[in-house]
């Protein structure tokens, strides 16, 4: 059975129960799948601070939590309101970087899926607002 040690060679390995991908497959997965579709708070903060441009931040949570706290410059675009009519109003040129609350929130993933289905280039910021705040990066409020 996969992951079982040879006789006398220690305990069963959960890590190795499924053998690792060959290096070319792992490279394709990490570079073309993960990194092509994800970014993280450090990279987003760096690009915002250096004014690198080329992307638009999209807060995919509900408008009430967006109003309480969001990333500086982020647009409020709740994923459940991403209709064809709403998406047709977007500029097709930039990359859209979506985010939700954190790892237990799939709003950013859902928004990224809506945008990609509509033909937009998109990345999801992994960790969302929760991990942005863990790095002590600035947030803003839209409360009126």
Secondary structure by P-SEA (a helix, b strand, c coil): ccccccccccccccccccccccaaaaaaaaacccccccccaaaaaaaaaaccccbbbbccccaaaaaacccccccccccccccaaaaaaccccbbbbbbccccccaaaaaaaaaaaaaccccccccccaaaaaaaccbbbbccc
